[in-house]
Amino acid sequence: MSDESDAEKTEPASARRLEQARENGDVPRSRELATFAVLMTAGAGLWMTGGGLVRQLNATMVSGLALDREQVYNPTVLIERITSDIAQVMIACLPLAVAIMLVALASPLLIGGWLFSTKAFTPNFGKLNPMSGLGNMFSKNALVEFFKAIAKTLVVGAVAWLVVVSQKEAVFGLAVEDLRGGTSHLVDMLASSFLFIVGGLGLVAAIDAPYQIWHYGDKLKMTRQEMIQESKESDGNPQIKGKIRQMQREMAQRRMMDAIPTADVVVTNPTHYAVALKYADGQRGAPRVVAKGADVVAARIRELAQENKVPLLEAPALARALHKHTEIGDEIPEALYSAVAEVLAYVFQLRTFNKAGGKYPDRPGKLPVPPELDPHDPASQKKKPETNNGAAR
């Protein structure tokens, strides 16, 4: 007996289980990675567009504070002026806002991809169970989140302290700069400091993203019994599949038996094999095998042939060759054309005798069956024949 219990989840999640989890809205996510991407975009955008943004805001503020007599005494004109200033500020901030929005929308592609699932909105009253809530508070995942929060605080706090210390002299120098130059310098300092601090958060994200992928795979692991059950549901129960195959074989055998009355001749071994042949006169192609069998099936084929007055011809080598190298519905191998032609010639002469009388036709003697086609001949082990379908049987 295996030391590993079947109840333990030791098997990786199957493709079907992953798909079901995705349909339920469950995919790996790293909030730290998404937050880092958005904040880094905001910091980089502020650093690159900060100067122009400050100049635009400064011009808008100066313009907004310069009011003429008409704007003071005419509320309509004042509202239009305020609306215009707000529009200019929004236009100035638009590139940065669009960049942040695009990164926020694209961040799910980093882990898990986009997901639209209505099942995530379905009410789940089981989540309101206080016992489940207490269990989640003291779970392994909650412990990981606790240590992750501590790590974020320590890393981001340490980086922020280093940034503030390094920028201390520059901050004091802002007091002696003019308003416009000091404002632009301040924005650059804030942007660069912000990027350094967010870079510290990137260290946390670099650890959290692989962990979330591992945790997701570990959460969806399956037991051996679940794997077996899923295999049965996907591929079907082996017992049911066996029953279906048996029914298919029985149906195919019934169709084969129904075709025997239409055959022109049944070639026998005489007891072990029986092969029914049919030649469609006036149509292109060689004679085809409409039924074949060995032992009990061969006996049933001979019985049906006698009941339906289909001629039986004992030709052991030919019967063995046809049974070995053809399937039901196949044309006979080209190497057996001569032998089968003699058989059909005998059958057609027999039909003429039965209708008009005369001399009874002579049964074919030794038929020209190549030795390599007869499975009982040693030569058949050296060379495999080619059929009309281009495949050796």
N, C-alpha and C positions, 0 to 999 in steps of 0.2 A: 504494500500500500504506500502511496506517495505521502511524504511528510507534509506536503503542501495541501491544505484543505481546499476543496472545490468552492467553498464560500468566500475565499480570499480573492480579491480583484487583482489578478496577476496578468491578465491579457490586455494588450493595447486595444483601444476603441476601434471598432470596425468602421468602415466607410458609411454603413447604414446608420450606426449610432451617432456618428458625427453629423450626418445630414439631419437626423431627427432633432438633435440638439440645436442645430442652426435654425430649423423650422420653429422651434420653441423660443427663439430669440437668445439662445445661449451660445456665445462665441467668446474667444479670449480677448480681453481688453486690458490695456495698461493706461490708467488715467494719468499716471506720472508722465508717460511718453507723450500723450496728447497735450497735456498742460505745458510740457517743455517746448513742444513744437509751436504752440500758439504764442507763448511768452517770448520765445526766441525770435519769432517773426515780428512781434510787436516791437521788441528792442531794436532789432536790425532796421526795421522800417523807420522807427523814431530817430535812429542814428543817421540814416541816409537822408531823410526828409525833414529832420528837425529844424535845420536852419531856415529853409523856405517856409516851414509851417509857422515858426516864430515870427518871421518877417510879415507873413500874411495876417497873423493874429494881431501883431503890433499895429499894422496899418488899419485893420478893422477897428481896433480899440480907439486909435486916434481919430479916425473918421467918425466913429460913433459918439465921441465926446464933443465933437465940433458941431453945434446945433445953430441954425440960423433962426431968424424971427418966425418965418412961415412954419417951420417944423415945431417950434414951441407952441404956437397958438392954433395950429391945425392938426388935430389928432390923426386925421387920415394920412397926411403926408408923413407924420412921425412913425406911424405903423408901417408904412411902405418902406421907410428908411431902415427901421429895425429888421423887417423881413429880409431886405436885401443884404444887410450885414450878416444875419444868421445864415443865409444861403451861401455867402462867400466863405464863412467859417466851415460849413459842411462840405463845400467843394474842396477846400484846402485839406480837410481831414479824410476825404473820400478815398484816395489811394491807399492810405494806411489801413483804413477800415476794410476795404475790399481784400487787401492782402491777408489780413487776419481772418476774415470770413472764409476765404478760399482754403487757407491752411486748416482751419477748424473743420471744414467739410471733408478735407482730404486726409486728416489725421487717422480716421478709422482704417484707411487702407494699409497703414503700417502694420497693424496686427488685427486679424479677424475680418477685415474688409467691411464694405457697406452691408447693412442688413435691414430689411424691411419685413417685420413679422407682426401680424395682428394678434398672435397668441400672447405676446408680451403684454398687451393691454387687457387681456382677459382677467377678471377679478379672481384672485386666489385667496380664499378666506383662511386657508391653512397658514398663511403668513401672519395672521392675526393671533395665532396661538402663542400665549405668553411663554409657555415652556420651550417652544421652538426658538423664541427670541432669546431666552436665557441660554439655551444651548449654543446659539450662534455667538453670543457675547464671549463665551469661554471656549470657543472652537480654535482649532489650529490656525485657521485663516484669520480670525480676529487677533490672535497673538502676533501673526506676521504683520498685519496692518499696524498694530501698536508699535512694534519695533521699527517699521518703515516710517511712521510719523516721527519717532524720535530721531531717526537717521536724517530725515529731511530737515528737522529743526537744527540739528548739530551742523550739518554740512552747509545749509544755506546761511545759518547764523555765523559760522566761521568765515565763510567767503565774504559776507556783508561786512564783518568787522575788519577784515583785511582791506577791503575796498575803501571803507571810510577812513581808515588810518592812512592809506596811501594818498587819498584825495584831500587830506586835512589842510595842507598848505594852499592847495588850489582854491578850496572853499574860502579861506580867509582872504585870498587875493581878489575875490569877486567884489569886495567892498570898495576897492580903489578903481574899479573899472567903470566906464560909462554905462548907462542903462542898456543901450542896444547891444554893445559888445559883451557886457556881462550876462545879459539874458541869453544870447547865443552860446556863450561859453558854458553857462549853467546847463542848458539843454544837452550839450555834448557830454558834459560830465555825468548827467543823470542817465543818458542813454548808454554810455560805456559802463557805468557802474551796474546798471540794470542787466546788461549782457553778461558781465562777470558773475553776478549773483545767480542768474538763470543758468549759466554754465555749471554752477554747483548743483543745481537741480537736475541737470543732464546726467550727472554721475549716478544719482538715485534712479533716474529713468533707465539708464543702461543696465542696472541690476534688476529693476522691476520687470522690464519687458520679457527677458528670458524666463524669469520666475513665473510670470503669468501664463506663458505658453506651457511650461512644465506642469504647473498646477492644473491647467485646463485638461491636459492629457491624462494626468493622474486622477482627476475627478471623474472622468468618463471611462476609466478602465472597467473591464468586464470580468466576471467570473467565468470559469470554464463551462459551467452549466448554461450561463447566458449566451456564450458563444455557440454552444450546441443547439440551444433553442432558436437562436436567430438563424443559424444555418438551416434548421428544419423549416422555419417560416419562409426563408428566402428561396431555398432550393426544393422544398417539399420534403415531407416525411419519407425516409427510405422505403418503408413498408408500402406506403401509398404509391410511391414512384414505381416500385416493383410490381404492384398490382396493375398499374396503368400499362407498364410495358407488357405484362402478361396478356392484358386485354387487347393491346395493339397487335401482339403476335397472333392471338386467336382470330382477330378480325382479318388480318392479312392472310391467315391460313384459310379462312372461310372464302375470301375473295379468290384465293388460288384454287380452291376446290370448285368454286362456281365456274372457273374458266376451263376446267377439264373437258366438259361436254363439247366445247368449241374447238378442241385440239384435233389435229390431223392424225397424230400417232403418239403412242407412249412407248418410249424405249426403256427396256428393263435390264436388270443385271443377271438373273431374273428376280431375285428376292430382296437384295439389299438396297438397290437404287431403282428409281423410276423417274423419268424426265418426259414431260409432255411438250410436244412441239407443235407450232402452228405456222403455216405458210399462207400469207395473204396473197392470193393469186391476182395478178394485175397491178400490184403495188410494188414500189421499189423497196429494196432491202432484203436481207436474208431471213430465213425462218427464225422465229423467236421462241424462247422458252416461256411457257405460260404457267408451268407448275413443275416442281421438283421436290424430292424428299428421299429420306432413307428409312429403312426398317419399317416402323409402324406407319409412318406417313406414306412411304412407298406402297405399302399394302393397301392403304386407303385409296391412293391414286389409281392403282390397278383395278380395285373394286369399282370405283366410279367409272373408269374407262369401259369396263365390261358392261356395266348397267346402261351406258349411253352408246354402246356399240362403237367405241373408238378402238381402232386396231392396236394390238399390243405386239411389239416386236422385241424378241430377246436378242440383245447385242451388248454383251457385258462391257467390252472395252469402250464402246461409244457411250454407253450409259454412265460409266465412271468418269469419262472425260467431260461430258456435258455437265454432270453434277459438280465436278470439281472446279471447272473454269467458267461457269456462267452463273448469273443470278436471274431471278424472275424478271421478265421484261426485256432481257438482253437478247441481242442477236447472237447467233452461234459464232464461235471463232472461225476465222477464215480457213484455218488449217483443217476444219472438219466439213467444209463445203462438199467435198466429193463423197464422203461417207453419208452425210445427211441426204444428198441428192439421190443416192441409191435407195435409201430408206423411203423417201417420198415417191420415187418412181414405183417402188413396190406397192405403196399405199394407193396410188392413183390407179395402177393396174388392178388392184384388189377391188376398188370401187367399180371399175368397169365390169369386172367379172360378176360382182353381185347384182349389177343392173341388167347386163346383157348375156351373161353366161359365157361359155367358151372354155378355153384352157385356163386352169387355175395358175396364177403367177407363181414363179419360183421365189422362195424366200432368199433374201441376200445372203451370200456366204460370208467370207471373212471381209469385213469392211476396212477401208484404208484409213485407219486411225493412227496418226503418228505416235510412236512409242513415248515421246516426251510429254504427250497429253494424258496418257493413262497413268493415274497415280499408283497403280500396282506394278508399273514397269520401272525397272531401275533407271532407265534413261530419263524419266520425268524429274529425277532429283538433280540432273545436270543442267537442265534448261527449262525456263518458264515460258510458256507460249504467250503471244500477244493476241488479244481479242480485237474485234472490230471497233471497240470503244477506246482502243489504244492503251489498255491497262491489263496487266497480267493477273490472272486469278488462279 
